[in-house]
Amino acid sequence: MTPNEADRVALSPVTADHFPVLLDWLRQPHIREWWGEPEIELGQIRDMIEGRDTTRPFVIELEGRPVGYIQYWFLADNRDGIDQSVDELPADTVGVDLIIGAKDLLSRGIGSTAVKLMVRHLLETGRRNIIIDPDPKNTRAVRAYEKAGFQPVPHLAGRTGDYLIMQYDTNNETDT
């Protein structure tokens, strides 16, 4: 994305009005490959906005139109569902996950721009330990996250199964 296009990407909190489009995205083959059952995933998002889960969900908007989903979650609240090797990460670590809803919007810089916006928000709220955990076979995602300032955590390489733990490099703060 060019700088002008980046200005057209924004994040807004998920509301119940977003549920139909979220379910549609979660059913798309390019998302199903990496995410779980659509109805279960949507139920988890519902739990988030209704306060039963501490994860914070947002819609990615391009020129005001919903095009994707991004969330941040707290490692301290999710240690049970994650590989034990992440126990070595600081307790205040937050993780980020995202999807781009329409396949024709992939590889256009929207995901990396949305991640940069989320990182900026997290840094502004005092978070310094930020991770993202793509499947290492999802090379498109790995490239987008590297573009957004994330790098694999060397001491966790090969120890986290289906996850590549990548951490935001706070030395890149001027880039966000």
N, C-alpha and C positions, 0 to 999 in steps of 0.2 A: 504494500500500500504506500502511496505517496503521502507526505505530510498532510496534504489537504484531505485525502481520504481518511486518514487516521482521526481527523477532527470530527468525522461523521459517525464514529463508533462511540457508543455510550453504554453504561450499565444502569439498570433500574431493578429495584427489588421485585421478586416474583410475587404475584398475587394469584388468587384462585382463578381470575379471568385468563391467566396464562395456561391453565391446565390442558385445554384441548390442543393447543399448539405444541406444548411440551410432550404430550402423549404421541402426537403425530411424529415429532422428531425422534423420540425414543424408539419408534417402530421402524425407522429407516434402516436399511441394511448396513450403511456405512457407520451407523452408531451402534446397532445391535452387535456388530463385530467386537466392540470394546466394552459395552455396557451390559447390564443385566436385563432381566425381564421388564418390559416397558411398564406394566401395571405396578410392579413392585417398586421400581425406581420412582414412578409418579407418587406412589404412597409415601415414600420416604421424603419427597419434596413437600408433600402435603403436611407431613409431620413437622418439617422445618418451619413452614410459615405459620403453623398452629402452635408452635412453641414446645413440641415434644422432642425436638432434636436441636442441638446447638449449632448445627451447620447453617450458614447464611447463604441463601440462594438468590441469584440475579439473572435477569434476562439480558443478553447482549443485543443491542439495537444498532442497526445501520440506518442512518438517516431517519430515526424514529420508528423503524420497522423491526420487530423481533426477528433475529436471525440465528440466535444461539442461546446457550445456557452456560453459566459459570457459577461456581460455589466456592466458598472457603469453609474449612472445617478445622476443628481444634484437635491436635494429636492427643492431648491429655484426655479428651472425651471419647476417643476412638481407638485406643490401644488394643482392645480385644479383637478387632476385625482386621488388624494389620500385622504383617510379619514382625516377629519379635526383634529382628535386627534393628528396627527403628527405635527401640528402647534406648539406643545410644544417642538419639537426637534430643535436644533440649525439650523440657516439658512444655515450654511456651510455643513450640513449633505449630504453625498453621499450614494446612495443605490446600491446594487449589485443584479443581477439576473443571473441565469444560467440554462442550460439544458445539459444533456448528450444525445447524439444523438441515440446511439444504446442501446436497452434495456439490451442486454447481458453485457454491460459495467457498469450497475448500481451496486451500493454497492461494488465497488472495490476501493474506496478511490480517484477516479479521481476528483469528484466534490469538495470534501473538500480540496484536494491539489490545485485545480484551484482557489478556493476561497482564500486560504492562499497566493497564488502567487499574486492575485489581491489586497488583503489587504496589502501585502508588498509594491506593487507598489503605492498604495494610501498613505500609511504612508510615503514613500520616497518622495512623492510630497506634503507633509505637511498636508494631510487630517487626522483628528483625530476622527471625528464623522462619523462612517460607520455603515449602517444598511443593513439588508436583511429582506424581508417580505414574507415568504412562507405562503401558506394556512396551518393553523394548523393541518388539516387532512393529510397533506403530511408529514407523520412521517419520511420517509426516508430522505427527504430534511432537516427537522428540526434536525435530528441526525447528518447529514453531517455538518450543519452549527455550531452546538454545538462543534463538533470535530475541526472545524476551528477557534474556539474562540468566537463565538457569543452566547449571552444569551438573553432570552426574557426581554424586558423592563418592569419591574414590574408595573409601574404606568400606562402603556397602556394596560395591560392584560385585555381582555374582552371588550375593547372599540374600537377595530379596525375591527369589522366585520369578513370578510373572510381572514384577514391578521394577522399573528403573527409577530409583529415588534420585531426584534432581533437586538441587537447592539453589535458591536465588543468591546471586553474588552481590552482596550489598555494596561492593566497590562500583557497581553499575548504576547506582542511585541517580546519577545525573542523566541517565538514558531513559528513565521511566517517565 
